Structures are given as structure tokens and as C-alpha cells.
Amino acid sequence: MLPIPPGIPIVHACGRYVVVAKPPGLLSVPGKGEAKQDCVITRVREAFPHAAGPMVVHRLDMETSGLMIVALDADAQRELSGRFERREVEKDYIAIVHGGPDADEGTVDLPLRLDPDNRPRQVVDHIHGRAAITQWRVISRDTATTRLRLHPVTGRSHQLRLHCAIGLGCPIVGDVLYGDGHAGDRLLLHATRLVLTPPGEQEPRVFVSEPAF
């Protein structure tokens, strides 16, 4: 039986990497200070004591739930990180937003940068911002909300949250930073699908996690 990191469902595990379904409200990596050491990486390391190297491949915002891959050896971390950097990984998210876009699909292309006076907020900056592109498609519409599938072509911090709020004019439900969410609200954003070629393998694998909302 596979070891299970406390509070984190395992989607797939082998000797070199593990794919977990991160719950909302849990950090991806350790933060500063003793109070912020509980995170995905710490829990995976406890469950897989043979893990070595930096382990971190990519991150999800603390408020975001869904698929996250963690390397269990240094070579796997290097290879997987390279795939993310070269945009060789397909990522899809499910979000529920307030209101809804007029069209049924499209692309948001808005460059982003950190707002140093209001961390961790990001802002749109057409001069100094880094390229950020998100493809989106409507899954279903309700009276006051819309369910979207979001496909980030790039991977900037808070990209999906800001592209929905500003690019589409439809903030994600529960977003405290870019919408009208309140402390303690659940951000309705979930990393639902990852497609990548794992270390030591030749063919891509598809990992799926359905959202709880």
C-alpha cells in the first residue's frame, strides 16, 4: 500500500515522483517562520522518507486546490522542472467566476508583474510586465456564475485569478485579492488536469483530479 501524506490524496506515485491533489488552504512549499512549515513538500517528505533533492517542481497558490507533482530525487526534479520551464506540460484548471464572459471561448493576453508596494498582488503592466497568456472556455452557465476551463499557456503568479478578474471582468468566486471574497472563503479554482512525460519515460501521462465544487 502506498504511503499517504496526511490530508493529501495521492493521484499517482512511483519511486521518482508523486502526484497529489492539494487541498485548498495548504501551502505548496514552506514559508518563512516556524508557523509556515506545514505544506505539500513537508507532508510528502514525511510520507516518502527516501525523497532527496529540492523536490519542488511547480507551485499552486495556497488558496488553489488540485494536481501538484513532487519529485522524489534530484534528477527527477531537474527533469520535471525543465519540462515546466520549456512549456512542455499541459495544465487545465476549473474555475467558477462571478457573472460570465459574452463569448463561449477565447484568449486573455495581458502581461503581469508584481506590485512591490502591495505584495503578493500582481498587476497588468504592458511595458514592464512578463508575457501571460490564458486560453479559456465556458463549461456551463448559471444565473449568477459561470464554470470555466482555463488553460494557462504561461505560468505567472496569480495569472488565472487576474486574467479572470481583469481580462474577462469576471473574478473567481472567493477571490480575496482580485474579487469581493472575504477571509475564510474558498477560492473556486482547481488544477484539474496535467499532461506531461515523467522522468525516465518516453510517453506522456495524463493525470486528472475533479474539483469538489
N, C-alpha and C positions, 0 to 999 in steps of 0.2 A: 504494500500500500504506500502511496506517495505521502510524504510529509506535507502537512497543510499549515502554511503561515497563519498565525492567529488572526481570524477575522478577514482573511483574504481567500476567496475561492481560486483554485488553480484551474486554468483552462487547458494547459499543456505543460509537461515538464519532461526533461531528459537530463543527461549528465552535464550538459554545457549551457543550458538556458532554461528559463521558466517563463511562462506567460500567465499572468494573473489578471483577475478582474478587480481593479482597485475600487474600494468603496468611496463614496464622497466624504469629505471631511478629513481624509488622511493625507499627510504629506507624501510626496513621491520619494524625496531624499531628505536626509537630516538637515535641520535648520540650525541656526545659531542658538546656543544655550541648551542646558540640560532638558528643559521642558519641551524642546522640539526635536528630540532624538527619535521618537516613535514615528516610523514611516514605512513605506513599502520595502525599501532596501534593508532596513534593520530587521524587519519581520522575516523576509526571505532568507537573510543570512542566518537567523536563528533556526529556521526550518531546514536549511541546507548548509550544515557546518563545513562542508568541503569547499564551499564557494571561496574564490580567490580573485584578487584584482579589484578594480574600481566598481564593477558590476553595473553601474549606471549606463544605460543606453539612450533613453529619452525620458521625458517627464510629462506628467499631467498636472494641471493646476490642482491645488488641494481640493477645491470645490467640485472638480470634474471627476466622474466615475468612468470605469471601463478598462479596456485592454492596455496592459503595460508589459513589456518584455524586459526581463532582467538577465544579464549574463552571469554565468557561474564560474567562468575562468577568464583570464586576461586576454587571451587570443580571441575568444568569442566576443568579448566586449569591444575589442578593436574592430573586428569584422562587422559586427552589427551596427556599431556607431557609424562606421564608414558608409554603410548602406543608407542610413538615415540622412547623413550629410550629402550624399550624392543623389538623394531623392529617388532611391530605388525601392522605397517602401510605399505601398498604397495604404492610406488611412481614411476611414469613414467614421463620421460621428452622427448621432441622432440628437436633435435639439427641439425643444418646444419654445416657440417665441411668442411674444405678445403681438397681436394683430396678424399681419401676413403680407408678403410681397404681392404686387399686382400680377406678376408673371408666375409661371409654374417652375421655371428653372433659369439659371443664369450664372454669372461670374462676378465676384467682387474683386476689384484690383485697387487696393488702397495701401500705400506704403506706411509702415509703422515705425515708431521709435519710443523709447522710454521717456516718460515725463519725470525728469530728475527731481522736480520740486513736489511731486505727488506720487511717489513710489507706492505700489507697484504698477500704477496705471500706465497704460500706453496711449499714445496719441497718433493721429494721422498727420503725416508731415511729407508733403510732396517734394520737398527739397532735400531734407536730411534723412528721411525715413528709409528703411530697408524694404525691398520689394516684398509684398504679401498678397497672395492670390488664393481665393477660395471659390470653388465651384459648389453650387447648391441646387437642390431640387425639392419641390414640395412633395411630401408623402400624403398628407391629409390636412384638411382644414376643419376648424371648429368655429363656434360663434365668436370667440374672443382670442383664440390662439391658432397657431399653425405648427404642424410637425414637419421638420425639415431633415433631409440628409445632407450633411456638409462634407465636402471633400477638400481638405487643405492641400494645395499644391506646394506651398511653402509651410514652414513650421515656426512662425514667430510667436513670441509670448503674447497670450491673450488674443491671438489672431481671430479665432472664431467668434469670441464674445464681442470684440469691437467691430468686426465686419457685419455681424448681425445688427448690432445697435446703430451703427452709423451708415454702413454700406447699404443695408436693407431698411433701416429705420424701424427695426423690429427686435428690441432687446430680448435676450434669452430670459425666460421666466426664472426668477430667483437670483438674477444677477445684481449684486450689491454695488459693483464698481461702475457698470455701464447701463444699468436699468434702474428700476424702482424697487429692487429687492431689499429685504431687511436682514439684519444679522440673525443667523439661525435658519434662514430659508435654504431650501435645497435648490442648487443650480441644476436646471434640467438640461444637462449636456453630458453625453455618454459616448465614449470611444467604443464603437460597436464592431469594427472590422479592421483587421491588419492582414496585409498580404506581403510576405517577404520570403527570401531564400535564407534559411537558417545556416549558421556556420557548419561547414563540412558537408553540406548538401547541395545538390545541383538543381533541384526543382523548387519552385515557391510553394509555401504553405499558406493556407487561409485559416485565420483564427477569428471566431465570432463570439460576441457577448451581447445578449439582448438587454436593453435598458429595463429598469424596474418601473419606469413611468410610461 
